[in-house]
């Protein structure tokens, strides 16, 4: 397999293998610039990360109010159950997103594999 023609940040040549007919790996291919940018921005804006911070604050406030006698334990118990339900919903949402992203990546790999297989078969037939 050919090597990527990209240059790494340290100035060295990228050592990733690329399929026949391509010059770059995913990380250096200009055609994938938007996908790379999208993936990088999503990591910093993850909704579950923001919501978990809010939930931790809620739990801290709930605990303090119960310990200070401001809130009956029965009300706090129900609030805690609702917070746990919210956490489970966030986890399910995260798993669905992960699965969707994985499926998209898998489809891309399968398409690239089919293209490579087709090119290889065409090359083999041309040698006959």
N, C-alpha and C positions, 0 to 999 in steps of 0.2 A: 504494500500500500504506500501511497505517496504521503509526504509530510506536509503539514500546514505551512503556508507561505507567510503567515502572520508573524509580527514581531511582538515579543512580550514587553511588559513595562520596564523590565531591567535592560532592554535593548537586545536580548538574545532571541534567537529564532525559536518559534513555537515547535515543540516536538510531537504534537498530536498527529495521529494518522487521520487521513481524510479519504473518503471513497473516491474511486476513479471518476474522473470528470470534474472534480471539485478542487479548488485551490486552498480553501480555508476550512478550519474546524468551526464548530458552532460559535465559539468565543471570538473568532476573528472575521467571520463571514459578514460582509456589509449587509447582506440580505436579511440577516437576523438581528440587526441593530435595534429595531423596535422591540422585538421579543426580549432581548437582553435588558433593555431599559425598563420595560414593563415588569419583568421579574424582579429587578433590583428595587424598583419603587414600591412594589407590593410588600416586600420584606419589611420596610420601615413603616408602612401604613396599616399593618394588620389590625383589623377590627377587633379580633379576640384579645389582642394585647391591650388595647385601650379599655375594653370592657372589663377585663380582669382587674385592672387597676381600680376602676370604679367599684367593682364588687368588693375588693379588699377594703376600700374605704368604708363602704356600707357595713361590712362585717365588723370593722373596728369600731365604728360609731354605735352599732347595735350592741356590741359587747360592753362598751363603756356605759351606755345608757342603762343596760340591765344591771351592771355592777354598782352603779350609782343609785339604783332604785327608781329611776325615772320611767322605766318601761317594764310592764309586767312580763314575767317569763313566758306566759302563754302567748302573748302577742309576738315576742321575740322568736319563739319556736316556729310560729307560722311564717314570720318574715324569713327565717333561716331556711325553711322548706322552699319558699319561693325563690330565694337566692340559689339554692342547689338546683332547682329546676332550670333556672336561667343558665347556670354553668353547664348543665347537660346539653341544653340547646346550643350553646356556643360550641361545645365539643362536637356535636353532630354536624353543625355547619362547617366546622373546620375539616372534618373528615370528608364531607361531600366535596368541598373545594379541592382538597388534596387528591381525591379520586378523579375528579374532572381534569385536573392538571396532569395527573399521571396518564389518563387515557389519551389526552391530546399529545403528550410526548411519545407515548407508545405508537399512536397512529403515525406520527412523523417518522419514527424509526422504521416502522413497517413499510411505509411508502419509500423511504430511502433504500431499504433492503431490497424491495421489489425492483427499484430502478437499477441498483447495482447488479442484481441477478440478471435482469434483462440485458444490461450492457455486457456482462460477462458471457452470457449465452450468445449474444450477437458476435462478440469477438471470437468465441470458439467456433462458430459456424463460418466465419470469414476465413479461418485458418484451414478449413477443409479443402 
